[in-house]
């Protein structure tokens, strides 16, 4: 019975020490997405601008894995269609 009590006490001490090691700090919050300003460089109509913006948003959402990646993909798409993006 003594061996069982000693073993139980040792086990409790070990588990208590290990539980302190498992604590992790929470991950920092991601940076908020930046606002993008779009200017038509080729005189595109508002209807065309809306269509291009929607298309590029869909492409970026399908390919990007982060907000920064989304902004890069969206900017590349819009630039290829004749817009400046800042």
Number of C-alpha atoms within 10 A of each C-alpha: 6 7 8 9 10 11 12 12 12 12 12 12 12 11 12 11 11 11 10 9 9 8 8 7 6 6 6 6 6 8 8 8 11 10 8 11 9 15 15 17 11 10 11 15 10 10 9 12 19 12 12 18 19 13 15 20 18 12 15 21 17 11 12 15 10 12 16 14 14 20 20 13 20 25 22 16 20 21 16 10 17 16 22 17 16 10
